[in-house]
Amino acid sequence: MYKHRWLYLVFLVATLILAGCQDQAVANPEELVVAAVEVVPQGTPHPITVNPTPASQATQAPNECLDCHADQQRLIDNAAPVVEAESESSGVG
């Protein structure tokens, strides 16, 4: 117990500081709770409204990167040729 006396003191001080930071105490918490509830009788239809979809979308700006990467033949044509490198174990030495 004597070893941890400083720990109890720190805990007590922190508790007092946090207790001092609270707002005013609420005397009657039921006064603060207010809920508005709309009572709808059963069997009453509830129509669901849906936002209309736009008829046409705005044209997008051309995206050259997407056009190039989406075209398989264009990728093959623009690809760098594969160079066969000599392995380190071959050759004179």
C-alpha atoms as one frame of an Amber mdcrd trajectory, in Angstrom:
protein
   0.000   0.000   0.000   2.818   2.399   0.836   4.464   1.700  -2.513   1.454
   2.927  -4.467   0.586   5.949  -2.345   1.520   8.350  -5.159  -0.778   6.453
  -7.564  -3.746   6.890  -5.231  -2.941  10.563  -4.865  -2.806  11.077  -8.648
  -6.103   9.221  -9.053  -7.759  11.336  -6.355  -6.528  14.604  -7.866  -7.632
  13.576 -11.380 -11.082  12.625 -10.050 -11.485  15.978  -8.318 -10.408  17.877
 -11.429 -12.813  15.969 -13.649 -15.645  16.418 -11.149 -15.024  20.162 -11.179
 -15.374  20.275 -14.996 -18.978  19.088 -14.996 -21.890  21.349 -15.845 -24.563
  22.161 -13.307 -26.249  19.157 -11.816 -29.601  18.216 -13.342 -32.256  18.199
 -10.653 -34.994  16.493 -12.665 -33.754  14.664 -15.778 -37.320  13.895 -16.946
 -37.826  17.607 -17.711 -35.026  17.574 -20.285 -36.294  14.580 -22.236 -38.746
  15.676 -24.895 -39.855  13.430 -27.718 -42.311  14.259 -30.472 -44.146  11.165
 -31.635 -46.604  11.254 -34.496 -49.303   8.655 -34.053 -50.508   7.230 -37.356
 -53.451   4.834 -37.293 -52.841   1.389 -38.737 -54.123   0.776 -42.227 -53.272
   4.303 -43.415 -51.276   4.150 -46.658 -47.872   5.814 -46.625 -46.952   6.818
 -50.182 -43.303   6.524 -51.092 -41.928   9.204 -53.358 -39.006   8.561 -55.676
 -36.859  11.276 -57.169 -36.980  11.196 -60.970 -33.871  10.043 -62.783 -32.305
  12.613 -65.072 -33.105  11.978 -68.750 -29.618  12.768 -70.004 -26.283  13.034
 -68.307 -23.792  15.755 -68.992 -21.081  14.786 -71.448 -17.789  14.006 -69.800
 -14.508  15.498 -70.849 -12.321  13.124 -72.871  -9.960  11.122 -70.686  -6.952
  10.124 -72.786  -5.460   7.908 -70.064  -8.642   5.881 -69.720  -9.023   5.627
 -73.499  -5.468   4.325 -73.917  -5.568   1.836 -71.046  -8.978   0.491 -72.047
  -7.822  -0.333 -75.620  -5.920  -3.667 -75.573  -4.408  -3.291 -79.065  -3.238
   0.246 -78.349  -1.498  -0.997 -75.174   0.301  -3.728 -77.119   1.419  -1.268
 -79.815   2.757   1.255 -77.285   4.465  -1.277 -75.024   8.252  -1.243 -74.805
   9.875  -4.308 -76.384  11.169  -6.957 -74.001  14.974  -7.110 -74.092  16.538
 -10.451 -73.267  19.391  -9.795 -70.852  22.281 -12.186 -70.440  22.260 -14.054
 -67.199  25.225 -13.465 -64.917  26.367 -17.084 -65.105  26.885 -17.020 -68.885
  29.740 -15.494 -70.819  33.481 -15.474 -70.480  34.840 -15.784 -67.071
